[in-house]
Amino acid sequence: MDNRHDAKRVIVAFLIIIVALGSIAVITCLANPPGQFPSLLNGLAVIALGLTCLLCYPLVFAYWIVSGRTTGMRDLLILHSVVVAAFIGWYVAILFD
């Protein structure tokens, strides 16, 4: 086995773990009934989604470097950058609304 293939597998494993945990956190926050603070669960869901996005970004960048900077991964990295920027813009709009 080549070291690049092993590195790719480790990066993908971490991506899957982070996305699974982030998805579980977001779904759990949104599925619970509102308690004493009804907007708290929505805020926690937004924070969990943001952290998931921000934790995945360096791993996608690392995968792009390890994979030899292929065009498809570059496009995915650009798409992920646009999504993270849109999320930050949405969060700032919610924060200052």
N, C-alpha and C positions, 0 to 999 in steps of 0.2 A: 504494500500500500504506500501511496505517496503521502507525504506530510500535508499537502494541500487538501487532499480528500478527507483526511482525518480532521483537519481544522474546519473544513466546511461542515462536516457532520456534527462537530461540537457546537459550532455557531447555530446551526439549524435546530439542534436539540435545545439550546438555551432560548432561541426564538419561540419555539413551540411551548416551552414551559412558561415563559413570560406572557405570551398571548393567552394561554389557557388560564393562568392565574388572574390576569387582568380582566378577561371575559367573565370569569366566575365572580370577581369582585363587583363589576359593573352590573351584571344581572342580579346579583344578590341585593345590591343597593336599590335597584329599580323595582325589584319584585316585592320587597318588604312593604307592609302598609305603613303610611306615615304615622308617626307617634306624636310626641309632644312638640317636636320641631319638624314640621312637614317639609321644609325646604332643605333640611340637613342631608337627607338621603340623596337628593338630586345633586347637591354640591359634592358629596362624597363620590358619587358616580362620575361626575365630571373630573374630579381629581384623579380617580383611579384610571380613567381613560387617558388622561394626559400623561400620567406616569408610565402607563403601558407604552404609549407612543414614544415618549422620550427615552425609555429604556431600550426599545427596539431599534431606534435610530443608529446608535453606534454599532450595533451588531449587524445591521444591514450594510453599513459602511465597511465594516471589517470583512464581511462576506464578499463585497465588491472588490476589495483589495486582494483577498486570497484567491478569488476566482480568476484573477488576471485582468481585471477591469474590462469585462465584457460589456457589449452595448446593451444587452437586455437588462443586466444588473444596474447599469448606469441609468437607464430609463426608470427602473424601479426605485432607485435612490432619489431621482428627481421627483417622481410621484410622491414618495414618502416625505420629501422636503416640503412639497406643496401642501400635503395633508397636515403636517405638523404646523406649518405657517397658518393655514386656515383654522386649525384648532386653537392656536394661540390667539388669533384675531377674534374668534368666536368667544373665547373665554374672557378676553379683555372687554369685549362688548357687553357680556353678561355682568362682569365685575363693575363696570362703570355705568350701568344702566340705572 
